[in-house]
Amino acid sequence: MTARLIALLPTVFLLANLCSAQTSGTSQPPAASPSTQVEAAGGVAAPWDAQKLLADVNSGNQEMTPLLGQMNPQEWMDQKGAPSTYLSQWNTAKQQLADSATTIQRLAAQSDNIYLCLDAYFRMEALETTERSLLEGERAYGTRRIADKLQELIARNYTAREQFRQYLLELTANKEQMFQIADREAQRCRGMISKEAPATNKKKAASK
């Protein structure tokens, strides 16, 4: 969707200028640009607000690192017969944390990039799934203290992730609205230009 919009906007602005030039003799005010119309209808969070949200999400995620250091799934396996799945998930969580931090860092500079937003969101979701599984393991084979801390962290990170999900929904709706406005503007201008063409041709034929 974003690629379609980016590809279409230059044409829209060109057509809008052509239409404006052809109708300059009228008293109608110029049409608002797509971005102006979207802003008037309400938009998404400002860049600095989005960046703060991302920083909060990343900060919450990184609190998982010391908790992972306190867990010992190898000991769970050796001493309490825990399944090896927990050890695999423990290692997966470390990689997910690193990947999530990298994605959010990239997104901070392009907070309106839908692809990066989706990538970041799904990584957050995957990390939470792993955390919840490790929480079950910690409760069954580890210590209550670490399990309680992990549960508290998951709850806080879930709230931050939901806020980011809302931002993503608003951003997607905003982009779609911009595309629809741009498409309508292009259709309007093409229609005006096509009407001008026959009249111009008739004038040229009459002058011969």
ROVEX-113769 format. One record per residue (C-alpha): residue in three letters; residue number from 1; x, y, z. Coordinates in Angstrom, 2 decimals, always signed. Each point is the difference from the previous one (the first is absolute). Layout:
+------+-----+---------+---------+---------+
: rest :  nr :       u :       v :       w :
+------+-----+---------+---------+---------+
:  ALA : NUM :       X :       Y :       Z :
...
+------+-----+---------+---------+---------+
***
This chain:
+------+-----+---------+---------+---------+
: rest :  nr :       u :       v :       w :
+------+-----+---------+---------+---------+
:  MET :   1 :   +0.00 :   +0.00 :   +0.00 :
:  THR :   2 :   +2.71 :   +2.46 :   +0.88 :
:  ALA :   3 :   +1.85 :   -0.72 :   -3.23 :
:  ARG :   4 :   -3.17 :   +0.67 :   -1.99 :
:  LEU :   5 :   -0.51 :   +3.26 :   +1.80 :
:  ILE :   6 :   +3.55 :   +1.17 :   -0.51 :
:  ALA :   7 :   -0.19 :   -0.89 :   -3.67 :
:  LEU :   8 :   -3.30 :   +1.83 :   -0.42 :
:  LEU :   9 :   +0.62 :   +3.24 :   +1.87 :
:  PRO :  10 :   +2.39 :   +1.62 :   -2.53 :
:  THR :  11 :   -2.59 :   -0.58 :   -2.73 :
:  VAL :  12 :   -2.73 :   +1.44 :   +2.20 :
:  PHE :  13 :   +1.95 :   +3.16 :   +0.72 :
:  LEU :  14 :   +0.88 :   +0.40 :   -3.69 :
:  LEU :  15 :   -3.62 :   -0.46 :   -1.04 :
:  ALA :  16 :   -1.13 :   +2.37 :   +2.72 :
:  ASN :  17 :   +2.33 :   +2.69 :   -1.36 :
:  LEU :  18 :   -1.28 :   -0.59 :   -3.53 :
:  CYS :  19 :   -3.60 :   +0.22 :   +1.17 :
:  SER :  20 :   +0.77 :   +3.17 :   +1.92 :
:  ALA :  21 :   +1.59 :   +1.55 :   -3.07 :
:  GLN :  22 :   -2.98 :   -0.89 :   -2.19 :
:  THR :  23 :   -2.56 :   +1.34 :   +2.46 :
:  SER :  24 :   +1.93 :   +3.08 :   +1.08 :
:  GLY :  25 :   -2.69 :   +2.24 :   -1.45 :
:  THR :  26 :   -2.61 :   -1.23 :   +2.49 :
:  SER :  27 :   -0.53 :   +1.31 :   +3.49 :
:  GLN :  28 :   +0.08 :   -3.43 :   +1.69 :
:  PRO :  29 :   +2.57 :   -0.35 :   +2.78 :
:  PRO :  30 :   +2.79 :   -2.55 :   -0.58 :
:  ALA :  31 :   -0.68 :   -3.52 :   +1.22 :
:  ALA :  32 :   +1.72 :   -1.03 :   +3.20 :
:  SER :  33 :   +2.93 :   -2.35 :   -0.40 :
:  PRO :  34 :   -0.47 :   -3.64 :   +1.07 :
:  SER :  35 :   +2.16 :   +0.48 :   +3.08 :
:  THR :  36 :   -1.96 :   +3.11 :   +1.03 :
:  GLN :  37 :   -3.32 :   -1.81 :   -0.33 :
:  VAL :  38 :   +1.27 :   -2.92 :   +2.04 :
:  GLU :  39 :   +1.26 :   +2.30 :   +2.75 :
:  ALA :  40 :   -3.37 :   +1.75 :   +0.08 :
:  ALA :  41 :   -1.72 :   -3.35 :   +0.46 :
:  GLY :  42 :   +2.36 :   -1.01 :   +2.80 :
:  GLY :  43 :   +3.25 :   -1.92 :   -0.24 :
:  VAL :  44 :   +2.47 :   -2.08 :   +1.96 :
:  ALA :  45 :   +2.42 :   +0.77 :   +2.79 :
:  ALA :  46 :   +2.63 :   +2.63 :   -0.67 :
:  PRO :  47 :   +3.48 :   -1.35 :   -0.82 :
:  TRP :  48 :   +1.41 :   +0.87 :   +3.42 :
:  ASP :  49 :   -2.94 :   -1.73 :   +1.74 :
:  ALA :  50 :   +0.48 :   -3.09 :   -2.15 :
:  GLN :  51 :   +3.72 :   -0.02 :   +0.76 :
:  LYS :  52 :   -0.67 :   +0.26 :   +3.74 :
:  LEU :  53 :   -2.44 :   -2.89 :   -0.24 :
:  LEU :  54 :   +2.60 :   -2.09 :   -1.80 :
:  ALA :  55 :   +2.64 :   +0.89 :   +2.58 :
:  ASP :  56 :   -2.36 :   -1.08 :   +2.79 :
:  VAL :  57 :   -0.74 :   -3.29 :   -1.78 :
:  ASN :  58 :   +3.70 :   -0.71 :   -0.50 :
:  SER :  59 :   +0.82 :   +0.93 :   +3.58 :
:  GLY :  60 :   -2.63 :   -2.40 :   +1.27 :
:  ASN :  61 :   +1.27 :   -2.78 :   -2.23 :
:  GLN :  62 :   +3.59 :   +0.46 :   +1.16 :
:  GLU :  63 :   -1.03 :   -0.50 :   +3.62 :
:  MET :  64 :   -0.37 :   -3.63 :   -1.00 :
:  THR :  65 :   +3.77 :   -0.36 :   -0.41 :
:  PRO :  66 :   +0.92 :   -0.10 :   +3.72 :
:  LEU :  67 :   -2.91 :   -2.35 :   +0.68 :
:  LEU :  68 :   +1.28 :   -2.42 :   -2.62 :
:  GLY :  69 :   +3.37 :   +0.12 :   +1.73 :
:  GLN :  70 :   -1.64 :   -1.10 :   +3.26 :
:  MET :  71 :   -1.81 :   -2.94 :   -1.60 :
:  ASN :  72 :   +1.72 :   -3.37 :   -0.29 :
:  PRO :  73 :   -1.95 :   -2.35 :   -2.29 :
:  GLN :  74 :   +3.02 :   -2.33 :   -0.20 :
:  GLU :  75 :   -0.31 :   -0.51 :   +3.76 :
:  TRP :  76 :   -3.73 :   -0.57 :   -0.41 :
:  MET :  77 :   +0.81 :   -2.83 :   -2.40 :
:  ASP :  78 :   +2.84 :   -1.54 :   +2.01 :
:  GLN :  79 :   -1.53 :   +0.17 :   +3.47 :
:  LYS :  80 :   -3.77 :   +0.07 :   -0.54 :
:  GLY :  81 :   -0.55 :   -1.76 :   -3.29 :
:  ALA :  82 :   -1.32 :   +3.01 :   -1.89 :
:  PRO :  83 :   -0.41 :   -0.43 :   -3.78 :
:  SER :  84 :   +2.81 :   +1.25 :   -2.21 :
:  THR :  85 :   -2.49 :   +2.34 :   -1.68 :
:  TYR :  86 :   +0.59 :   +2.58 :   +2.73 :
:  LEU :  87 :   +3.71 :   +0.15 :   -0.72 :
:  SER :  88 :   -0.72 :   +0.53 :   -3.68 :
:  GLN :  89 :   -2.53 :   +2.74 :   +0.79 :
:  TRP :  90 :   +2.44 :   +1.64 :   +2.40 :
:  ASN :  91 :   +2.54 :   +0.31 :   -2.82 :
:  THR :  92 :   -2.72 :   +1.12 :   -2.42 :
:  ALA :  93 :   -1.05 :   +2.78 :   +2.37 :
:  LYS :  94 :   +3.55 :   +1.40 :   -0.01 :
:  GLN :  95 :   +0.01 :   +0.16 :   -3.81 :
:  GLN :  96 :   -3.51 :   +1.45 :   -0.10 :
:  LEU :  97 :   +1.04 :   +2.78 :   +2.38 :
:  ALA :  98 :   +2.97 :   +0.91 :   -2.19 :
:  ASP :  99 :   -2.06 :   -0.08 :   -3.20 :
:  SER : 100 :   -2.79 :   +2.04 :   +1.56 :
:  ALA : 101 :   +2.45 :   +2.67 :   +1.17 :
:  THR : 102 :   +1.53 :   +0.25 :   -3.48 :
:  THR : 103 :   -3.40 :   +0.30 :   -1.68 :
:  ILE : 104 :   -1.22 :   +2.66 :   +2.41 :
:  GLN : 105 :   +3.23 :   +1.95 :   -0.45 :
:  ARG : 106 :   -0.54 :   +0.02 :   -3.78 :
:  LEU : 107 :   -3.63 :   +0.94 :   +0.49 :
:  ALA : 108 :   +0.82 :   +2.95 :   +2.24 :
:  ALA : 109 :   +1.36 :   +1.86 :   -3.03 :
:  GLN : 110 :   -2.95 :   -1.06 :   -2.21 :
:  SER : 111 :   -2.94 :   -0.16 :   +2.38 :
:  ASP : 112 :   -2.52 :   +0.26 :   -2.88 :
:  ASN : 113 :   +1.42 :   -3.01 :   -1.86 :
:  ILE : 114 :   -2.78 :   -2.58 :   +0.08 :
:  TYR : 115 :   +2.27 :   -2.90 :   -0.96 :
:  LEU : 116 :   +2.36 :   +0.71 :   +2.91 :
:  CYS : 117 :   -2.95 :   +0.55 :   +2.35 :
:  LEU : 118 :   -1.46 :   -3.39 :   -0.90 :
:  ASP : 119 :   +3.41 :   -1.64 :   +0.35 :
:  ALA : 120 :   +0.48 :   +1.53 :   +3.44 :
:  TYR : 121 :   -3.51 :   -0.91 :   +1.15 :
:  PHE : 122 :   +0.23 :   -3.64 :   -1.02 :
:  ARG : 123 :   +3.41 :   -0.29 :   +1.67 :
:  MET : 124 :   -1.49 :   +1.41 :   +3.21 :
:  GLU : 125 :   -2.84 :   -2.51 :   -0.24 :
:  ALA : 126 :   +2.38 :   -2.91 :   -0.56 :
:  LEU : 127 :   +2.17 :   +1.11 :   +2.92 :
:  GLU : 128 :   -3.02 :   +0.14 :   +2.29 :
:  THR : 129 :   -0.99 :   -3.55 :   -1.00 :
:  THR : 130 :   +3.48 :   -1.22 :   +0.93 :
:  GLU : 131 :   -0.07 :   +1.95 :   +3.27 :
:  ARG : 132 :   -3.32 :   -1.54 :   +1.01 :
:  SER : 133 :   +1.33 :   -3.50 :   -0.63 :
:  LEU : 134 :   +3.11 :   +0.74 :   +2.08 :
:  LEU : 135 :   -2.27 :   +1.35 :   +2.72 :
:  GLU : 136 :   -1.71 :   -3.40 :   +0.17 :
:  GLY : 137 :   +3.40 :   -1.67 :   +0.25 :
:  GLU : 138 :   +1.20 :   +2.37 :   +2.71 :
:  ARG : 139 :   -3.12 :   -0.62 :   +2.06 :
:  ALA : 140 :   +0.29 :   -3.76 :   -0.38 :
:  TYR : 141 :   +3.77 :   -0.47 :   +0.36 :
:  GLY : 142 :   +1.54 :   +3.31 :   +1.08 :
:  THR : 143 :   -0.68 :   +2.57 :   +2.70 :
:  ARG : 144 :   -3.14 :   +1.92 :   +0.81 :
:  ARG : 145 :   +1.92 :   +3.28 :   +0.32 :
:  ILE : 146 :   +1.24 :   -0.08 :   -3.60 :
:  ALA : 147 :   -3.37 :   -1.26 :   -1.25 :
:  ASP : 148 :   -1.82 :   +2.91 :   +1.66 :
:  LYS : 149 :   +2.44 :   +2.51 :   -1.50 :
:  LEU : 150 :   -0.41 :   -1.53 :   -3.43 :
:  GLN : 151 :   -3.78 :   +0.06 :   +0.26 :
:  GLU : 152 :   +0.08 :   +3.67 :   +0.98 :
:  LEU : 153 :   +2.30 :   +0.80 :   -2.93 :
:  ILE : 154 :   -2.22 :   -1.86 :   -2.46 :
:  ALA : 155 :   -3.04 :   +1.97 :   +1.20 :
:  ARG : 156 :   +1.79 :   +3.35 :   -0.40 :
:  ASN : 157 :   +1.39 :   -0.92 :   -3.41 :
:  TYR : 158 :   -3.44 :   -1.18 :   -1.13 :
:  THR : 159 :   -1.42 :   +3.45 :   +0.74 :
:  ALA : 160 :   +2.80 :   +1.68 :   -1.96 :
:  ARG : 161 :   -0.47 :   -2.43 :   -2.89 :
:  GLU : 162 :   -3.73 :   +0.74 :   -0.11 :
:  GLN : 163 :   +0.76 :   +3.73 :   -0.17 :
:  PHE : 164 :   +2.34 :   -0.69 :   -2.89 :
:  ARG : 165 :   -2.68 :   -2.13 :   -1.68 :
:  GLN : 166 :   -2.42 :   +2.93 :   +0.23 :
:  TYR : 167 :   +2.62 :   +2.29 :   -1.55 :
:  LEU : 168 :   +0.48 :   -2.52 :   -2.82 :
:  LEU : 169 :   -3.76 :   -0.18 :   -0.64 :
:  GLU : 170 :   -0.25 :   +3.80 :   -0.13 :
:  LEU : 171 :   +3.04 :   +0.24 :   -2.27 :
:  THR : 172 :   -1.43 :   -2.58 :   -2.40 :
:  ALA : 173 :   -3.37 :   +1.75 :   -0.11 :
:  ASN : 174 :   +1.75 :   +3.32 :   -0.61 :
:  LYS : 175 :   +2.03 :   -1.40 :   -2.90 :
:  GLU : 176 :   -3.08 :   -1.60 :   -1.53 :
:  GLN : 177 :   -1.93 :   +3.26 :   +0.28 :
:  MET : 178 :   +2.85 :   +1.86 :   -1.68 :
:  PHE : 179 :   +0.01 :   -2.49 :   -2.85 :
:  GLN : 180 :   -3.77 :   +0.31 :   -0.48 :
:  ILE : 181 :   +0.18 :   +3.80 :   -0.04 :
:  ALA : 182 :   +2.92 :   -0.07 :   -2.41 :
:  ASP : 183 :   -1.81 :   -2.44 :   -2.26 :
:  ARG : 184 :   -3.15 :   +2.16 :   -0.08 :
:  GLU : 185 :   +2.07 :   +3.09 :   -0.76 :
:  ALA : 186 :   +1.73 :   -1.80 :   -2.85 :
:  GLN : 187 :   -3.33 :   -1.15 :   -1.45 :
:  ARG : 188 :   -1.46 :   +3.50 :   +0.25 :
:  CYS : 189 :   +2.96 :   +1.60 :   -1.73 :
:  ARG : 190 :   +0.14 :   -2.64 :   -2.71 :
:  GLY : 191 :   -3.70 :   +0.61 :   -0.67 :
:  MET : 192 :   +0.52 :   +3.76 :   -0.29 :
:  ILE : 193 :   +2.97 :   -0.44 :   -2.32 :
:  SER : 194 :   -1.91 :   -2.45 :   -2.21 :
:  LYS : 195 :   -2.84 :   +2.53 :   -0.36 :
:  GLU : 196 :   +2.42 :   +2.73 :   -0.99 :
:  ALA : 197 :   +1.57 :   -2.11 :   -2.73 :
:  PRO : 198 :   -3.07 :   -0.21 :   -2.36 :
:  ALA : 199 :   -0.63 :   +3.74 :   +0.32 :
:  THR : 200 :   +3.61 :   +0.75 :   -0.87 :
:  ASN : 201 :   -0.14 :   -2.30 :   -3.01 :
:  LYS : 202 :   -3.18 :   +1.68 :   -1.27 :
:  LYS : 203 :   +1.64 :   +3.44 :   +0.20 :
:  LYS : 204 :   +3.01 :   -1.25 :   -1.97 :
:  ALA : 205 :   -2.27 :   -1.54 :   -2.67 :
:  ALA : 206 :   -2.04 :   +3.22 :   -0.32 :
:  SER : 207 :   +3.13 :   +2.10 :   -0.48 :
:  LYS : 208 :   +1.17 :   -2.06 :   -2.99 :
+------+-----+---------+---------+---------+
***
